[in-house]
Amino acid sequence: MDTIKNFVYAGLGLATLTTDKIKETIDDLVEKGKISDTEGKRIIEDFLNSTEEKRNEFESKIKKTSAKISETFDFNKKENEMNALKERIKDLENEISSMKNTTTKKKTTTTKK
């Protein structure tokens, strides 16, 4: 799961750099008079809207994929099984310890007679 997170963060970092570079390029074009200020703002706004849509689509796909993975491997069930096994092991350890104590007491009592 950490790998997916790192991948997403890398993508967001790249998107931020791209956005900054586009803004810088548009500002440069406006400054040089190649496009109007209004056109520049529209281009940036269109890009940001498109990026937001793509981000939402990507998040949705990641959530669906994550849900499918969880469903396939049924992590909650596995965790519950693991906890039940741990509890059973504790019970058995306590039972063994109790048996040892009982055996030790019997030996001590028998030896004293």
mmCIF file of the C-alpha atoms, coordinates in Angstrom:
data_MODEL
# 
_entry.id   MODEL 
# 
loop_
_atom_site.group_PDB 
_atom_site.id 
_atom_site.type_symbol 
_atom_site.label_atom_id 
_atom_site.label_alt_id 
_atom_site.label_comp_id 
_atom_site.label_asym_id 
_atom_site.label_entity_id 
_atom_site.label_seq_id 
_atom_site.pdbx_PDB_ins_code 
_atom_site.Cartn_x 
_atom_site.Cartn_y 
_atom_site.Cartn_z 
_atom_site.occupancy 
_atom_site.B_iso_or_equiv 
_atom_site.pdbx_formal_charge 
_atom_site.auth_seq_id 
_atom_site.auth_comp_id 
_atom_site.auth_asym_id 
_atom_site.auth_atom_id 
_atom_site.pdbx_PDB_model_num 
ATOM 1   C CA . MET A 1 1   ? 0.000   0.000   0.000   1.00 0.00 ? 1   MET A CA 1 
ATOM 2   C CA . ASP A 1 2   ? 2.927   2.333   0.695   1.00 0.00 ? 2   ASP A CA 1 
ATOM 3   C CA . THR A 1 3   ? 4.105   1.844   -2.867  1.00 0.00 ? 3   THR A CA 1 
ATOM 4   C CA . ILE A 1 4   ? 0.749   3.054   -4.171  1.00 0.00 ? 4   ILE A CA 1 
ATOM 5   C CA . LYS A 1 5   ? 0.887   6.068   -1.841  1.00 0.00 ? 5   LYS A CA 1 
ATOM 6   C CA . ASN A 1 6   ? 4.386   6.939   -3.023  1.00 0.00 ? 6   ASN A CA 1 
ATOM 7   C CA . PHE A 1 7   ? 3.250   6.608   -6.623  1.00 0.00 ? 7   PHE A CA 1 
ATOM 8   C CA . VAL A 1 8   ? 0.300   8.938   -6.010  1.00 0.00 ? 8   VAL A CA 1 
ATOM 9   C CA . TYR A 1 9   ? 2.484   11.493  -4.213  1.00 0.00 ? 9   TYR A CA 1 
ATOM 10  C CA . ALA A 1 10  ? 5.008   11.401  -7.043  1.00 0.00 ? 10  ALA A CA 1 
ATOM 11  C CA . GLY A 1 11  ? 2.186   11.985  -9.515  1.00 0.00 ? 11  GLY A CA 1 
ATOM 12  C CA . LEU A 1 12  ? 0.871   14.913  -7.488  1.00 0.00 ? 12  LEU A CA 1 
ATOM 13  C CA . GLY A 1 13  ? 4.355   16.397  -7.315  1.00 0.00 ? 13  GLY A CA 1 
ATOM 14  C CA . LEU A 1 14  ? 4.709   16.060  -11.065 1.00 0.00 ? 14  LEU A CA 1 
ATOM 15  C CA . ALA A 1 15  ? 1.295   17.647  -11.607 1.00 0.00 ? 15  ALA A CA 1 
ATOM 16  C CA . THR A 1 16  ? 2.294   20.574  -9.388  1.00 0.00 ? 16  THR A CA 1 
ATOM 17  C CA . LEU A 1 17  ? 5.523   21.090  -11.306 1.00 0.00 ? 17  LEU A CA 1 
ATOM 18  C CA . THR A 1 18  ? 3.632   20.864  -14.597 1.00 0.00 ? 18  THR A CA 1 
ATOM 19  C CA . THR A 1 19  ? 1.046   23.389  -13.417 1.00 0.00 ? 19  THR A CA 1 
ATOM 20  C CA . ASP A 1 20  ? 3.771   25.787  -12.298 1.00 0.00 ? 20  ASP A CA 1 
ATOM 21  C CA . LYS A 1 21  ? 5.584   25.405  -15.621 1.00 0.00 ? 21  LYS A CA 1 
ATOM 22  C CA . ILE A 1 22  ? 2.390   25.994  -17.625 1.00 0.00 ? 22  ILE A CA 1 
ATOM 23  C CA . LYS A 1 23  ? 1.589   29.117  -15.603 1.00 0.00 ? 23  LYS A CA 1 
ATOM 24  C CA . GLU A 1 24  ? 5.128   30.350  -16.140 1.00 0.00 ? 24  GLU A CA 1 
ATOM 25  C CA . THR A 1 25  ? 4.934   29.666  -19.894 1.00 0.00 ? 25  THR A CA 1 
ATOM 26  C CA . ILE A 1 26  ? 1.522   31.351  -20.229 1.00 0.00 ? 26  ILE A CA 1 
ATOM 27  C CA . ASP A 1 27  ? 2.740   34.386  -18.262 1.00 0.00 ? 27  ASP A CA 1 
ATOM 28  C CA . ASP A 1 28  ? 5.729   34.567  -20.593 1.00 0.00 ? 28  ASP A CA 1 
ATOM 29  C CA . LEU A 1 29  ? 3.481   34.411  -23.684 1.00 0.00 ? 29  LEU A CA 1 
ATOM 30  C CA . VAL A 1 30  ? 1.235   37.143  -22.269 1.00 0.00 ? 30  VAL A CA 1 
ATOM 31  C CA . GLU A 1 31  ? 4.271   39.273  -21.467 1.00 0.00 ? 31  GLU A CA 1 
ATOM 32  C CA . LYS A 1 32  ? 5.565   38.879  -25.022 1.00 0.00 ? 32  LYS A CA 1 
ATOM 33  C CA . GLY A 1 33  ? 2.140   39.796  -26.404 1.00 0.00 ? 33  GLY A CA 1 
ATOM 34  C CA . LYS A 1 34  ? 1.624   36.454  -28.167 1.00 0.00 ? 34  LYS A CA 1 
ATOM 35  C CA . ILE A 1 35  ? -1.645  35.843  -26.310 1.00 0.00 ? 35  ILE A CA 1 
ATOM 36  C CA . SER A 1 36  ? -3.934  38.132  -24.353 1.00 0.00 ? 36  SER A CA 1 
ATOM 37  C CA . ASP A 1 37  ? -4.204  38.098  -20.591 1.00 0.00 ? 37  ASP A CA 1 
ATOM 38  C CA . THR A 1 38  ? -7.760  36.768  -20.916 1.00 0.00 ? 38  THR A CA 1 
ATOM 39  C CA . GLU A 1 39  ? -6.627  33.931  -23.192 1.00 0.00 ? 39  GLU A CA 1 
ATOM 40  C CA . GLY A 1 40  ? -3.830  33.073  -20.784 1.00 0.00 ? 40  GLY A CA 1 
ATOM 41  C CA . LYS A 1 41  ? -6.208  32.911  -17.835 1.00 0.00 ? 41  LYS A CA 1 
ATOM 42  C CA . ARG A 1 42  ? -8.633  30.760  -19.848 1.00 0.00 ? 42  ARG A CA 1 
ATOM 43  C CA . ILE A 1 43  ? -5.870  28.336  -20.864 1.00 0.00 ? 43  ILE A CA 1 
ATOM 44  C CA . ILE A 1 44  ? -4.699  27.993  -17.267 1.00 0.00 ? 44  ILE A CA 1 
ATOM 45  C CA . GLU A 1 45  ? -8.266  27.563  -16.006 1.00 0.00 ? 45  GLU A CA 1 
ATOM 46  C CA . ASP A 1 46  ? -8.999  24.912  -18.663 1.00 0.00 ? 46  ASP A CA 1 
ATOM 47  C CA . PHE A 1 47  ? -5.809  23.076  -17.754 1.00 0.00 ? 47  PHE A CA 1 
ATOM 48  C CA . LEU A 1 48  ? -6.590  23.163  -14.031 1.00 0.00 ? 48  LEU A CA 1 
ATOM 49  C CA . ASN A 1 49  ? -10.163 21.946  -14.618 1.00 0.00 ? 49  ASN A CA 1 
ATOM 50  C CA . SER A 1 50  ? -8.912  19.132  -16.829 1.00 0.00 ? 50  SER A CA 1 
ATOM 51  C CA . THR A 1 51  ? -6.279  18.198  -14.261 1.00 0.00 ? 51  THR A CA 1 
ATOM 52  C CA . GLU A 1 52  ? -8.900  18.153  -11.501 1.00 0.00 ? 52  GLU A CA 1 
ATOM 53  C CA . GLU A 1 53  ? -11.149 15.860  -13.557 1.00 0.00 ? 53  GLU A CA 1 
ATOM 54  C CA . LYS A 1 54  ? -8.257  13.496  -14.267 1.00 0.00 ? 54  LYS A CA 1 
ATOM 55  C CA . ARG A 1 55  ? -7.273  13.505  -10.594 1.00 0.00 ? 55  ARG A CA 1 
ATOM 56  C CA . ASN A 1 56  ? -10.833 12.612  -9.574  1.00 0.00 ? 56  ASN A CA 1 
ATOM 57  C CA . GLU A 1 57  ? -10.945 9.808   -12.154 1.00 0.00 ? 57  GLU A CA 1 
ATOM 58  C CA . PHE A 1 58  ? -7.591  8.517   -10.929 1.00 0.00 ? 58  PHE A CA 1 
ATOM 59  C CA . GLU A 1 59  ? -8.692  8.594   -7.271  1.00 0.00 ? 59  GLU A CA 1 
ATOM 60  C CA . SER A 1 60  ? -11.864 6.735   -8.179  1.00 0.00 ? 60  SER A CA 1 
ATOM 61  C CA . LYS A 1 61  ? -9.899  4.043   -10.016 1.00 0.00 ? 61  LYS A CA 1 
ATOM 62  C CA . ILE A 1 62  ? -7.462  3.705   -7.106  1.00 0.00 ? 62  ILE A CA 1 
ATOM 63  C CA . LYS A 1 63  ? -10.338 3.306   -4.634  1.00 0.00 ? 63  LYS A CA 1 
ATOM 64  C CA . LYS A 1 64  ? -12.009 0.662   -6.814  1.00 0.00 ? 64  LYS A CA 1 
ATOM 65  C CA . THR A 1 65  ? -8.741  -1.215  -7.267  1.00 0.00 ? 65  THR A CA 1 
ATOM 66  C CA . SER A 1 66  ? -7.989  -1.021  -3.555  1.00 0.00 ? 66  SER A CA 1 
ATOM 67  C CA . ALA A 1 67  ? -11.475 -2.347  -2.739  1.00 0.00 ? 67  ALA A CA 1 
ATOM 68  C CA . LYS A 1 68  ? -11.024 -5.239  -5.188  1.00 0.00 ? 68  LYS A CA 1 
ATOM 69  C CA . ILE A 1 69  ? -7.656  -6.109  -3.656  1.00 0.00 ? 69  ILE A CA 1 
ATOM 70  C CA . SER A 1 70  ? -9.090  -6.015  -0.129  1.00 0.00 ? 70  SER A CA 1 
ATOM 71  C CA . GLU A 1 71  ? -12.045 -8.125  -1.230  1.00 0.00 ? 71  GLU A CA 1 
ATOM 72  C CA . THR A 1 72  ? -9.824  -10.647 -3.003  1.00 0.00 ? 72  THR A CA 1 
ATOM 73  C CA . PHE A 1 73  ? -7.473  -11.128 -0.091  1.00 0.00 ? 73  PHE A CA 1 
ATOM 74  C CA . ASP A 1 74  ? -10.129 -10.461 2.572   1.00 0.00 ? 74  ASP A CA 1 
ATOM 75  C CA . PHE A 1 75  ? -7.652  -8.793  4.926   1.00 0.00 ? 75  PHE A CA 1 
ATOM 76  C CA . ASN A 1 76  ? -10.249 -8.237  7.662   1.00 0.00 ? 76  ASN A CA 1 
ATOM 77  C CA . LYS A 1 77  ? -11.111 -11.928 7.769   1.00 0.00 ? 77  LYS A CA 1 
ATOM 78  C CA . LYS A 1 78  ? -7.421  -12.845 7.850   1.00 0.00 ? 78  LYS A CA 1 
ATOM 79  C CA . GLU A 1 79  ? -6.818  -10.386 10.680  1.00 0.00 ? 79  GLU A CA 1 
ATOM 80  C CA . ASN A 1 80  ? -9.757  -11.805 12.638  1.00 0.00 ? 80  ASN A CA 1 
ATOM 81  C CA . GLU A 1 81  ? -8.473  -15.342 12.082  1.00 0.00 ? 81  GLU A CA 1 
ATOM 82  C CA . MET A 1 82  ? -5.014  -14.262 13.204  1.00 0.00 ? 82  MET A CA 1 
ATOM 83  C CA . ASN A 1 83  ? -6.398  -12.659 16.364  1.00 0.00 ? 83  ASN A CA 1 
ATOM 84  C CA . ALA A 1 84  ? -8.440  -15.797 17.119  1.00 0.00 ? 84  ALA A CA 1 
ATOM 85  C CA . LEU A 1 85  ? -5.319  -17.942 16.699  1.00 0.00 ? 85  LEU A CA 1 
ATOM 86  C CA . LYS A 1 86  ? -3.313  -15.648 18.983  1.00 0.00 ? 86  LYS A CA 1 
ATOM 87  C CA . GLU A 1 87  ? -6.049  -15.885 21.591  1.00 0.00 ? 87  GLU A CA 1 
ATOM 88  C CA . ARG A 1 88  ? -6.107  -19.688 21.265  1.00 0.00 ? 88  ARG A CA 1 
ATOM 89  C CA . ILE A 1 89  ? -2.321  -19.812 21.689  1.00 0.00 ? 89  ILE A CA 1 
ATOM 90  C CA . LYS A 1 90  ? -2.586  -17.722 24.876  1.00 0.00 ? 90  LYS A CA 1 
ATOM 91  C CA . ASP A 1 91  ? -5.262  -20.066 26.214  1.00 0.00 ? 91  ASP A CA 1 
ATOM 92  C CA . LEU A 1 92  ? -3.114  -23.111 25.459  1.00 0.00 ? 92  LEU A CA 1 
ATOM 93  C CA . GLU A 1 93  ? -0.060  -21.490 27.064  1.00 0.00 ? 93  GLU A CA 1 
ATOM 94  C CA . ASN A 1 94  ? -2.102  -20.762 30.190  1.00 0.00 ? 94  ASN A CA 1 
ATOM 95  C CA . GLU A 1 95  ? -3.414  -24.316 30.215  1.00 0.00 ? 95  GLU A CA 1 
ATOM 96  C CA . ILE A 1 96  ? 0.111   -25.746 29.890  1.00 0.00 ? 96  ILE A CA 1 
ATOM 97  C CA . SER A 1 97  ? 1.357   -23.432 32.623  1.00 0.00 ? 97  SER A CA 1 
ATOM 98  C CA . SER A 1 98  ? -1.491  -24.520 34.873  1.00 0.00 ? 98  SER A CA 1 
ATOM 99  C CA . MET A 1 99  ? -0.721  -28.192 34.188  1.00 0.00 ? 99  MET A CA 1 
ATOM 100 C CA . LYS A 1 100 ? 2.946   -27.623 35.001  1.00 0.00 ? 100 LYS A CA 1 
ATOM 101 C CA . ASN A 1 101 ? 2.027   -25.956 38.285  1.00 0.00 ? 101 ASN A CA 1 
ATOM 102 C CA . THR A 1 102 ? -0.322  -28.800 39.184  1.00 0.00 ? 102 THR A CA 1 
ATOM 103 C CA . THR A 1 103 ? 2.334   -31.395 38.331  1.00 0.00 ? 103 THR A CA 1 
ATOM 104 C CA . THR A 1 104 ? 4.963   -29.531 40.340  1.00 0.00 ? 104 THR A CA 1 
ATOM 105 C CA . LYS A 1 105 ? 2.629   -29.312 43.365  1.00 0.00 ? 105 LYS A CA 1 
ATOM 106 C CA . LYS A 1 106 ? 1.877   -33.052 43.187  1.00 0.00 ? 106 LYS A CA 1 
ATOM 107 C CA . LYS A 1 107 ? 5.594   -33.888 43.032  1.00 0.00 ? 107 LYS A CA 1 
ATOM 108 C CA . THR A 1 108 ? 6.292   -31.617 45.987  1.00 0.00 ? 108 THR A CA 1 
ATOM 109 C CA . THR A 1 109 ? 3.450   -33.140 48.011  1.00 0.00 ? 109 THR A CA 1 
ATOM 110 C CA . THR A 1 110 ? 4.513   -36.700 47.131  1.00 0.00 ? 110 THR A CA 1 
ATOM 111 C CA . THR A 1 111 ? 8.145   -36.026 47.981  1.00 0.00 ? 111 THR A CA 1 
ATOM 112 C CA . LYS A 1 112 ? 7.288   -34.587 51.437  1.00 0.00 ? 112 LYS A CA 1 
ATOM 113 C CA . LYS A 1 113 ? 5.434   -37.742 52.554  1.00 0.00 ? 113 LYS A CA 1 
# 
